[in-house]
């Protein structure tokens, strides 16, 4: 029953970056390497020339090395690069996306959806399609011909009807929904409910442009939305 949905949602999860951004200043490692080489040279030179001054050589080498450890890391601390700024922005954006997605998934259960108002359930369903890459539009509550939302992408238009029911949806509202789809010349339609569909409703929708999504299927689809890697933005 979900073939139209799978077909139009197959290309929605894309990576925002192909590799991890290097946020460290490369000069940091260059200076530390130079300091380490200088300290080693002082130590070995003191040992090679005069062994009786080995203590002085060790002390000098240690001071040079300590200076490198304390001073060099601060050279680029307050010099943020464009790459590091972009990295922080992507990290914050992806982390916020994951927090919002976690909160959205907590609402994807039968008890929580039945506790919503009809309008809140419509917005919940449209939010799912937004996360799949569609542009969405919520229709007015009055004079909407039973259409609760419109989703679009690249000229493809589908109509949404949401029913926050406890009992199974029968054939009649599905038939009326098909009439509205034909009248408005939509490419597809999604009939979404918190309950289930009666066998007659499923038989009627079979072979039409209507995709039936019951409460269990909606919960599974929402929980299947992947989180993002905060670093790269790739789906986890």
C-alpha positions as CSV (number, residue, x, y, z in Angstrom):
1,X,0.0,0.0,0.0
2,X,2.9,2.3,0.5
3,X,4.5,2.1,-2.9
4,X,3.7,5.7,-4.0
5,X,5.1,7.0,-0.7
6,X,8.3,5.0,-1.0
7,X,8.7,6.1,-4.6
8,X,8.6,9.8,-3.9
9,X,10.6,9.6,-0.7
10,X,13.5,7.6,-1.9
11,X,15.9,10.5,-2.5
12,X,15.2,12.7,0.5
13,X,18.0,11.7,2.8
14,X,21.2,13.4,1.5
15,X,24.5,14.2,3.1
16,X,25.3,17.8,3.7
17,X,29.1,17.2,3.8
18,X,31.4,14.5,2.4
19,X,34.1,14.7,5.0
20,X,34.9,15.9,8.5
21,X,36.1,19.5,8.7
22,X,39.5,20.0,10.3
23,X,39.0,22.7,13.0
24,X,42.6,22.7,14.3
25,X,45.0,25.3,13.2
26,X,47.7,23.5,11.2
27,X,50.3,26.0,12.4
28,X,49.8,24.6,15.9
29,X,51.4,21.2,15.0
30,X,54.1,22.8,12.9
31,X,55.3,25.0,15.9
32,X,55.1,22.1,18.3
33,X,57.2,19.9,16.1
34,X,59.8,22.6,15.7
35,X,59.9,23.1,19.5
36,X,60.2,19.4,20.1
37,X,63.1,19.1,17.6
38,X,64.9,22.1,19.2
39,X,64.6,20.6,22.7
40,X,65.9,17.3,21.5
41,X,68.8,18.9,19.8
42,X,69.8,20.8,22.9
43,X,69.6,17.7,25.0
44,X,71.7,15.4,22.7
45,X,74.2,18.2,22.0
46,X,74.8,18.7,25.7
47,X,75.3,15.0,26.2
48,X,77.6,14.6,23.2
49,X,79.9,17.6,24.0
50,X,80.3,17.5,27.7
51,X,78.7,14.9,29.8
52,X,79.4,16.9,33.0
53,X,76.8,19.4,31.9
54,X,74.1,16.9,31.2
55,X,71.9,18.3,34.0
56,X,72.0,21.8,32.5
57,X,71.2,20.4,29.1
58,X,68.2,18.4,30.4
59,X,67.0,21.5,32.3
60,X,67.3,23.7,29.1
61,X,65.6,21.1,26.9
62,X,62.7,20.8,29.4
63,X,62.2,24.6,29.6
64,X,62.1,24.8,25.8
65,X,59.6,21.9,25.6
66,X,57.4,23.4,28.3
67,X,57.4,26.7,26.6
68,X,56.2,25.0,23.4
69,X,53.4,23.2,25.3
70,X,52.1,26.4,27.0
71,X,52.6,29.1,24.4
72,X,52.1,27.4,21.0
73,X,48.5,26.2,21.6
74,X,47.5,29.8,22.3
75,X,48.9,31.2,19.1
76,X,45.8,30.3,17.1
77,X,43.2,30.1,19.8
78,X,41.6,33.4,19.1
79,X,42.1,33.2,15.3
80,X,38.9,31.3,14.2
81,X,39.0,30.3,10.5
82,X,36.2,30.2,8.1
83,X,36.2,26.4,8.2
84,X,36.0,26.2,12.0
85,X,33.0,28.7,11.9
86,X,31.2,26.6,9.3
87,X,31.9,23.5,11.3
88,X,30.4,25.0,14.5
89,X,27.3,26.2,12.5
90,X,26.8,22.7,11.0
91,X,27.3,21.0,14.3
92,X,24.7,23.3,16.0
93,X,22.2,22.9,13.2
94,X,22.5,19.1,13.1
95,X,22.3,18.8,16.9
96,X,19.2,21.0,16.9
97,X,17.7,18.8,14.2
98,X,18.3,15.7,16.3
99,X,16.8,17.2,19.4
100,X,13.6,18.2,17.5
101,X,13.4,14.8,15.8
102,X,13.7,13.0,19.1
103,X,10.8,15.1,20.5
104,X,8.8,14.4,17.3
105,X,9.3,10.7,17.6
106,X,8.1,10.7,21.2
107,X,4.7,11.8,19.8
108,X,4.5,9.0,17.3
109,X,2.5,6.6,19.4
110,X,-1.2,5.8,19.5
111,X,-1.8,7.3,22.9
112,X,0.0,10.5,22.1
113,X,-1.7,10.9,18.7
114,X,-5.2,10.3,20.2
115,X,-4.5,12.9,22.8
116,X,-3.9,15.5,20.1
117,X,-6.5,17.8,18.8
118,X,-7.6,17.2,15.2
119,X,-5.7,20.2,14.0
120,X,-2.6,19.2,16.0
121,X,-2.7,15.7,14.4
122,X,-2.9,17.3,10.9
123,X,0.2,19.4,11.7
124,X,1.9,16.3,13.0
125,X,1.3,14.5,9.7
126,X,2.4,17.4,7.6
127,X,5.6,17.7,9.8
128,X,6.4,14.1,8.8
129,X,6.2,15.0,5.1
130,X,8.4,18.1,5.7
131,X,11.1,15.9,7.2
132,X,10.9,13.8,4.0
133,X,11.7,16.9,1.9
134,X,8.3,18.0,0.8
135,X,6.9,21.5,0.9
136,X,3.6,21.4,2.9
137,X,0.6,23.6,3.2
138,X,-2.1,23.3,5.8
139,X,-5.6,24.0,4.4
140,X,-8.2,26.2,6.2
141,X,-10.4,24.4,8.7
142,X,-13.6,25.5,6.9
143,X,-14.5,24.8,3.3
144,X,-11.6,22.5,2.7
145,X,-13.6,19.7,1.0
146,X,-12.2,17.2,3.5
147,X,-8.6,18.1,2.5
148,X,-6.3,18.8,5.5
149,X,-3.1,19.4,3.8
150,X,-1.2,19.7,0.5
151,X,2.3,18.4,-0.1
152,X,4.4,19.3,-3.1
153,X,7.8,18.6,-4.7
154,X,9.1,19.4,-8.2
155,X,5.6,19.8,-9.6
156,X,4.2,16.7,-8.0
157,X,1.2,17.4,-5.8
158,X,-0.6,15.2,-3.3
159,X,-3.5,15.8,-1.0
160,X,-3.7,14.7,2.6
161,X,-6.7,13.7,4.7
162,X,-6.3,13.0,8.4
163,X,-8.7,11.2,10.6
164,X,-8.0,11.0,14.4
165,X,-10.3,8.0,14.9
166,X,-10.4,5.2,17.4
167,X,-12.6,2.9,15.3
168,X,-11.6,1.6,11.8
169,X,-12.2,3.9,8.8
170,X,-14.9,2.5,6.5
171,X,-15.1,2.7,2.7
172,X,-17.3,5.8,2.5
173,X,-14.8,8.5,3.5
174,X,-12.1,6.9,1.3
175,X,-14.5,7.0,-1.7
176,X,-15.3,10.6,-1.0
177,X,-11.6,11.4,-0.8
178,X,-11.0,9.8,-4.2
179,X,-13.7,12.1,-5.6
180,X,-12.0,15.2,-4.3
181,X,-8.6,13.9,-5.8
182,X,-10.3,13.5,-9.2
183,X,-11.9,16.9,-9.0
184,X,-8.7,18.7,-8.0
185,X,-6.6,16.7,-10.4
186,X,-4.0,15.7,-7.8
187,X,-1.2,13.3,-8.5
188,X,-1.8,11.3,-5.4
189,X,-3.5,11.2,-2.1
190,X,-2.6,10.1,1.4
191,X,-5.4,9.1,3.8
192,X,-3.9,9.0,7.3
193,X,-5.6,7.8,10.5
194,X,-4.7,6.9,14.0
195,X,-6.9,3.8,13.8
196,X,-7.0,1.1,11.1
197,X,-8.9,0.7,7.8
198,X,-11.8,-1.7,7.3
199,X,-11.4,-4.4,4.7
200,X,-13.8,-2.6,2.4
201,X,-11.8,0.6,2.5
202,X,-8.6,-1.3,1.7
203,X,-10.2,-3.0,-1.3
204,X,-11.6,0.2,-2.6
205,X,-8.2,2.1,-2.3
206,X,-6.3,-0.8,-4.0
207,X,-5.4,0.2,-7.6
208,X,-6.2,4.0,-7.0
209,X,-3.9,6.9,-6.4
210,X,-4.8,6.7,-2.7
211,X,-2.2,5.5,-0.2
212,X,-3.7,4.4,3.2
213,X,-1.6,5.0,6.3
214,X,-3.0,3.6,9.5
215,X,-1.7,4.5,13.0
216,X,0.7,1.6,13.2
217,X,2.2,2.4,9.8
218,X,2.5,6.1,10.7
219,X,4.4,5.2,13.9
220,X,6.8,3.0,12.0
221,X,7.5,5.6,9.3
222,X,8.2,8.3,11.9
223,X,10.6,6.1,13.9
224,X,12.4,5.2,10.6
225,X,13.5,8.8,10.1
226,X,17.3,8.7,10.7
227,X,19.1,11.1,12.9
228,X,22.0,13.1,11.5
229,X,25.7,12.9,12.3
230,X,26.4,16.2,14.0
231,X,29.8,16.4,12.2
232,X,28.9,15.6,8.6
233,X,25.1,15.7,8.5
234,X,25.0,12.2,7.1
235,X,22.1,10.0,8.2
236,X,23.1,7.7,11.0
